[in-house]
Amino acid sequence: MKAAVGILLAALFVFLQSCAAPETIKKTDAAVNLKPAAFAGSVTKTAAGASPVADKTPAPAAPARKDKFRIKQLIINSDTMNYNKETSEAVFHGHVEAEASNVMIKADQLTSKDYRKSAQAVGHVSAFYKDQGVTIDCGRLDYKDKLSLVYAYDDVTAHKTLANGDTVVLKAEELSFNAADNVLTAKKVKKRIRITMKDIIAFSDEVRYNDATREMLLTGFPLVKKAKSIMLAESIMMNVDKKSMKLTQNIWTKLFYKDFETAQKEVKVETDKNGASGKDVQQKAGSK
């Protein structure tokens, strides 16, 4: 390109291992795909008003889907149980444990008309889904569709164990979990969701993690912090397997690299969609 091209650096999980002088990039409208060297490729853009070129590459075959989530038997233990014949409602009190072969829910109280299908648990609630690697702690939890759908409220903390052994922790006011698809979703009520994974801390208005694709989508101008580096954009897509991120629209980053010149070669960036070059990154003294 003959026009001046701005260099837009974005942080990679594996590249931010030690600190140097900060390299700052201001707002642009570019969509950036952040990948380690092993996955590095050029970043594409679409000019304003132009139609995107259709990708003729055949789509990969969808992975084989496992059998839908189901439980064979659910046993409830509690200190006491009251049954109302008029409403057909059972209330379990004290040290309640609802246990199946792959699910365990603990609470102070559980109320249900048919606890095999749906129920509401309150008071120090903890739900553990063994096969999905998900634990949810909260003040109140509703489960439906034979425990395959979970809705958690009141100071929710969810732990998701990834295939590589890492753990993602979500803290939110409300959170839903689809056990059949192994998808966690949290939305802001009053406070932003807090996400932690290894040395990464992020805040977002909405978070959706899909275990089938190993992707976590953060929307609502999420802020991601990695060591001393900071990333902000309208949305950020994390791939937990490839250790990559994709920042989209209104990107602002402040990055620390051990070797600035190496970082320049590792990340390729084009101008934003309007054709205007981004703000050049100025190499600080002592960054080498």
PLY file of the C-alpha trace (Angstrom):
ply
format ascii 1.0
element vertex 288
property float x
property float y
property float z
element edge 287
property int vertex1
property int vertex2
end_header
0.00 0.00 0.00
1.30 3.44 -1.02
-0.66 5.30 1.62
0.82 5.48 5.07
-0.08 2.37 6.99
-0.40 2.55 10.76
1.01 -0.25 12.81
-1.51 -1.70 15.21
-0.02 -4.09 17.75
-2.22 -6.36 19.76
-1.22 -8.59 22.62
-0.93 -12.33 22.47
-1.26 -14.60 25.46
2.09 -16.26 24.89
4.08 -13.18 23.85
3.47 -11.09 27.00
5.92 -12.87 29.26
8.10 -10.04 30.49
7.88 -6.29 30.79
9.61 -3.45 28.95
8.61 0.09 28.09
4.93 0.50 27.11
3.91 0.76 23.47
0.59 2.56 23.14
-1.94 2.36 20.32
-4.94 4.69 20.25
-8.44 4.08 18.85
-9.02 2.73 15.36
-11.85 0.88 13.66
-9.71 -2.08 12.61
-10.46 -5.67 13.39
-7.30 -7.39 14.55
-6.61 -11.09 14.78
-4.01 -11.75 17.45
-2.13 -15.01 17.03
1.16 -16.49 18.25
3.93 -16.94 15.70
2.85 -20.52 15.07
-0.58 -19.33 14.00
0.39 -15.92 12.59
-1.31 -14.68 9.43
-2.14 -11.36 7.86
-5.10 -9.35 9.10
-7.72 -8.57 6.48
-10.04 -5.59 6.19
-13.01 -4.54 4.12
-13.02 -1.08 2.58
-15.95 1.18 3.47
-18.96 0.48 1.25
-17.40 -2.59 -0.34
-18.95 -6.02 -0.20
-16.80 -8.71 1.40
-15.38 -11.31 -0.96
-16.99 -14.72 -0.52
-14.68 -17.36 0.87
-14.78 -20.34 -1.49
-12.85 -22.57 0.88
-15.06 -25.54 1.84
-16.26 -25.30 5.42
-14.78 -27.94 7.73
-17.08 -30.71 8.78
-18.83 -30.09 12.08
-17.44 -32.15 14.95
-19.49 -35.15 16.00
-21.89 -34.12 18.73
-22.08 -36.15 21.91
-25.36 -37.51 23.20
-27.59 -34.87 24.76
-27.18 -34.31 28.46
-29.34 -36.55 30.58
-29.50 -38.03 34.04
-30.65 -41.55 34.85
-31.52 -41.08 38.49
-31.68 -38.17 40.92
-31.61 -38.77 44.67
-32.29 -36.02 47.22
-31.08 -36.12 50.81
-32.01 -33.47 53.40
-32.62 -33.00 57.13
-36.38 -32.59 56.67
-38.99 -32.56 53.90
-42.46 -30.99 53.83
-45.05 -31.89 51.21
-48.10 -29.79 50.36
-50.87 -31.93 48.85
-52.83 -28.91 47.60
-49.94 -27.50 45.57
-48.09 -30.81 45.04
-44.97 -28.99 46.15
-42.17 -30.54 48.16
-39.77 -28.43 50.22
-36.47 -29.98 51.36
-34.73 -28.23 54.28
-31.24 -28.43 55.73
-28.07 -29.83 54.14
-29.90 -30.57 50.91
-28.03 -32.69 48.37
-29.49 -33.53 44.96
-27.20 -36.13 43.46
-27.00 -37.92 40.12
-24.14 -39.84 38.55
-22.78 -36.71 36.85
-24.35 -33.85 38.84
-24.34 -32.72 42.47
-26.33 -29.76 43.79
-26.06 -28.63 47.41
-28.21 -25.97 49.12
-29.92 -24.98 52.34
-33.34 -25.48 50.76
-34.80 -26.96 47.58
-38.39 -26.47 46.41
-40.04 -28.40 43.58
-43.21 -30.02 42.25
-41.14 -32.53 40.30
-37.47 -32.32 41.30
-36.42 -34.63 38.46
-37.49 -31.97 35.95
-37.11 -28.61 37.68
-36.52 -27.02 41.07
-35.29 -23.93 42.88
-32.38 -24.14 45.32
-31.58 -21.30 47.75
-28.96 -20.61 50.39
-25.27 -21.41 49.88
-25.96 -23.14 46.59
-23.23 -25.15 44.86
-23.76 -27.06 41.61
-21.12 -29.38 40.17
-21.39 -30.80 36.64
-18.65 -33.43 36.47
-18.65 -34.26 32.75
-18.74 -30.57 31.75
-16.09 -29.49 34.27
-18.33 -26.72 35.63
-18.90 -25.63 39.23
-21.36 -22.84 40.08
-21.66 -21.20 43.50
-24.46 -18.71 44.16
-27.27 -17.62 46.46
-30.13 -18.94 44.32
-30.28 -21.43 41.45
-33.12 -22.61 39.21
-32.70 -25.75 37.13
-35.01 -26.82 34.33
-35.33 -29.41 31.58
-34.10 -32.25 33.80
-31.09 -30.28 35.07
-29.77 -29.48 31.58
-30.52 -25.75 31.97
-29.26 -23.80 34.98
-29.96 -20.17 35.94
-27.85 -18.81 38.80
-28.43 -15.56 40.73
-27.02 -13.57 43.65
-23.22 -13.31 43.81
-22.45 -16.00 41.23
-19.01 -17.56 40.82
-18.53 -20.14 38.07
-15.40 -22.26 37.53
-14.88 -23.88 34.14
-12.03 -26.40 33.78
-10.66 -26.35 30.24
-9.36 -29.31 28.25
-5.77 -28.04 28.67
-6.11 -27.97 32.46
-6.52 -24.20 32.81
-9.50 -22.78 34.68
-11.73 -19.86 33.70
-13.47 -18.11 36.59
-16.53 -15.93 35.99
-17.96 -13.64 38.68
-21.38 -12.18 37.88
-24.75 -11.24 39.32
-26.56 -13.62 36.96
-25.34 -16.54 34.88
-26.87 -19.32 32.79
-25.44 -22.71 31.90
-26.55 -25.05 29.12
-25.22 -28.46 30.12
-26.24 -30.12 26.84
-24.11 -27.70 24.79
-21.61 -26.89 27.57
-22.12 -23.14 27.15
-21.78 -20.55 29.92
-23.37 -17.10 29.51
-23.25 -14.13 31.88
-24.74 -10.66 31.42
-24.23 -7.45 33.34
-27.06 -6.40 35.65
-25.43 -3.57 37.60
-21.82 -4.70 37.75
-19.59 -5.86 34.92
-18.60 -9.50 34.76
-15.11 -10.32 35.99
-13.18 -13.01 34.11
-9.90 -14.53 35.26
-7.72 -17.15 33.57
-4.11 -17.73 34.63
-2.53 -14.24 34.59
-5.38 -12.64 32.61
-8.05 -10.46 34.20
-10.93 -9.08 32.11
-14.13 -7.11 32.67
-17.09 -7.19 30.28
-20.82 -6.46 30.00
-21.50 -9.90 28.53
-19.52 -13.14 28.33
-20.26 -16.34 26.43
-17.99 -19.37 26.57
-18.62 -22.24 24.13
-16.70 -25.38 25.00
-17.29 -26.95 21.57
-15.34 -24.17 19.81
-13.09 -23.34 22.79
-14.01 -19.69 22.27
-14.98 -17.02 24.77
-16.71 -13.90 23.41
-16.57 -10.70 25.46
-18.83 -7.84 24.39
-19.79 -4.40 25.70
-16.34 -2.75 25.51
-14.45 -5.43 27.45
-11.17 -4.58 29.14
-8.46 -7.25 29.19
-5.34 -7.03 31.34
-2.36 -9.34 30.85
0.57 -8.62 33.17
1.11 -4.89 32.51
-0.55 -4.86 29.10
-4.09 -3.56 28.57
-6.52 -4.17 25.69
-9.87 -2.48 25.08
-12.31 -2.91 22.16
-16.01 -3.19 21.36
-15.65 -6.98 21.43
-12.88 -9.47 22.07
-12.88 -13.11 21.02
-10.51 -15.42 22.89
-9.57 -18.88 21.64
-8.33 -20.75 24.71
-6.78 -23.58 22.65
-4.82 -21.44 20.19
-4.00 -18.84 22.85
-5.19 -16.11 20.50
-7.44 -13.07 20.65
-9.35 -11.09 18.06
-10.15 -7.46 18.87
-12.90 -5.75 16.87
-13.76 -2.05 16.51
-12.56 0.96 18.54
-9.40 -0.77 19.66
-7.08 0.72 22.24
-4.05 -1.16 23.54
-1.07 -0.54 25.78
1.46 -3.30 25.35
4.73 -4.31 27.03
7.17 -6.38 25.03
10.60 -7.71 25.89
11.74 -7.12 22.35
9.77 -4.47 20.47
11.37 -5.19 17.10
10.49 -8.89 17.33
6.92 -7.97 18.22
6.68 -5.80 15.12
7.51 -8.78 12.93
5.13 -11.13 14.73
1.97 -9.06 14.23
0.86 -7.77 10.81
-1.68 -4.97 10.70
-3.37 -3.04 7.90
-5.18 0.28 7.96
-8.69 0.56 9.36
-11.79 -0.02 7.24
-12.01 3.66 6.24
-8.55 3.57 4.72
-7.09 6.00 7.24
-3.80 4.91 8.72
-3.70 4.18 12.42
-1.50 6.01 14.87
2.10 4.83 14.57
3.62 3.19 17.58
6.62 5.11 18.83
9.47 2.95 20.09
10.52 4.14 23.54
14.07 4.31 24.76
14.98 1.19 26.66
12.42 -1.02 24.92
15.11 -3.22 23.44
0 1
1 2
2 3
3 4
4 5
5 6
6 7
7 8
8 9
9 10
10 11
11 12
12 13
13 14
14 15
15 16
16 17
17 18
18 19
19 20
20 21
21 22
22 23
23 24
24 25
25 26
26 27
27 28
28 29
29 30
30 31
31 32
32 33
33 34
34 35
35 36
36 37
37 38
38 39
39 40
40 41
41 42
42 43
43 44
44 45
45 46
46 47
47 48
48 49
49 50
50 51
51 52
52 53
53 54
54 55
55 56
56 57
57 58
58 59
59 60
60 61
61 62
62 63
63 64
64 65
65 66
66 67
67 68
68 69
69 70
70 71
71 72
72 73
73 74
74 75
75 76
76 77
77 78
78 79
79 80
80 81
81 82
82 83
83 84
84 85
85 86
86 87
87 88
88 89
89 90
90 91
91 92
92 93
93 94
94 95
95 96
96 97
97 98
98 99
99 100
100 101
101 102
102 103
103 104
104 105
105 106
106 107
107 108
108 109
109 110
110 111
111 112
112 113
113 114
114 115
115 116
116 117
117 118
118 119
119 120
120 121
121 122
122 123
123 124
124 125
125 126
126 127
127 128
128 129
129 130
130 131
131 132
132 133
133 134
134 135
135 136
136 137
137 138
138 139
139 140
140 141
141 142
142 143
143 144
144 145
145 146
146 147
147 148
148 149
149 150
150 151
151 152
152 153
153 154
154 155
155 156
156 157
157 158
158 159
159 160
160 161
161 162
162 163
163 164
164 165
165 166
166 167
167 168
168 169
169 170
170 171
171 172
172 173
173 174
174 175
175 176
176 177
177 178
178 179
179 180
180 181
181 182
182 183
183 184
184 185
185 186
186 187
187 188
188 189
189 190
190 191
191 192
192 193
193 194
194 195
195 196
196 197
197 198
198 199
199 200
200 201
201 202
202 203
203 204
204 205
205 206
206 207
207 208
208 209
209 210
210 211
211 212
212 213
213 214
214 215
215 216
216 217
217 218
218 219
219 220
220 221
221 222
222 223
223 224
224 225
225 226
226 227
227 228
228 229
229 230
230 231
231 232
232 233
233 234
234 235
235 236
236 237
237 238
238 239
239 240
240 241
241 242
242 243
243 244
244 245
245 246
246 247
247 248
248 249
249 250
250 251
251 252
252 253
253 254
254 255
255 256
256 257
257 258
258 259
259 260
260 261
261 262
262 263
263 264
264 265
265 266
266 267
267 268
268 269
269 270
270 271
271 272
272 273
273 274
274 275
275 276
276 277
277 278
278 279
279 280
280 281
281 282
282 283
283 284
284 285
285 286
286 287
